[in-house]
Amino acid sequence: MLRKEDKEFCRNYIYVTRWQVAKSKKYKDAPHEYTVRAWNPNREADFETFMSLIRTYGYPEKFNNSTYTYLEVDGKKYWTMFSSIKSTAIINRTDTLLLGLSD
């Protein structure tokens, strides 16, 4: 379970971070937003901390043919795509009620 101070860190990170709606036709049945590590080079440590919290306190859930680790914060699910923290460039999010519609 996410500790109170970690949840506050997540909320702050989420609030100050730029999120872009995914517009690719590939994901038309899976509406979500994403943020890119390179958009905030001065906050790279925060990006990695948030990603680590997702992976530490999240839970596995299948989406289509893949299993991802999701962390829920205030009605949204957050996840990453790659295994290495250093190689991960994107964090995704969606409303908790939307994920799984295309399963």
Secondary structure, DSSP 8 states (H G I E B T S, - for coil): ---HHHHHHHHHHHHHS--EE---GGGTTS--EEEEGGG-GGGHHHHHHHHHHHHHH-EEEEETTEEEEEEEETTEEEEES-S-TTT--EEEEEETTTTTTT-
